[in-house]
Amino acid sequence: MNRINPLHILLILVIITILSFYFLNTKKNNMKIESKKINLFKEKVFLYKDLKKSWYNQKEIMKQVNFILNDSKLSGENINTTFNKKSVKIKLNFSNKKIVNYFINKLLNKKLRIKNLNITSTEVFVEVALI
C-alpha cells in the first residue's frame, strides 16, 4: 500500500492538463469578447468626436446661418440678426406663411443647435447656439 500507482499519477496529470486547456479556452473567449467591446467603444468615441466637431464648429455654423439668410427667397423679407459670442438671434417678420415654412425647413434641415424657437402670427424668433 505504500506505493503509488503510476497510472493514478498519469490520470491526475491528464485531468489537470484537460482542465487547464478548458480554463485557457474560456479566458481566450472572454478576452475576444472584451476586445470586441473595446473596439466598438473606440468606434463610438470617434463617431462622437466627429459629430461634436461638426455640431460645435463655430465657423461652420456661421457659414450655414449666412447661407440661410442670403437665400434668394428670403431676400425681400424683413430679417434682423444679432450675433453674440455664444449665439445668433434671428428675427423674421413675415406676411406670407409660405416664407415661414420655407425658412423653418431650411433652418431645421441644417446641423444647427437651436436654443429657442418662437413662432407667432407675424414673426419668427430663432436663437442658434454657437458654443
GIBEL-V949118 format. One record per pair of residues at least 12 apart in sequence whose C-alpha atoms are under 6 Angstrom apart, sorted by sequence separation. I is the first residue (numbers start at 1). J is the second residue. If there is no record, write none. Layout:
I_J ; I_J
This chain:
79_91 ; 115_127 ; 79_92 ; 114_127 ; 115_128 ; 78_92 ; 114_128 ; 78_93 ; 113_128 ; 113_129 ; 94_122 ; 93_122 ; 94_123 ; 93_123 ; 92_123 ; 92_124 ; 91_124 ; 91_125 ; 90_125 ; 90_126 ; 89_126 ; 89_127 ; 88_127 ; 88_128 ; 87_128 ; 87_129 ; 87_130 ; 86_130 ; 86_131 ; 58_130
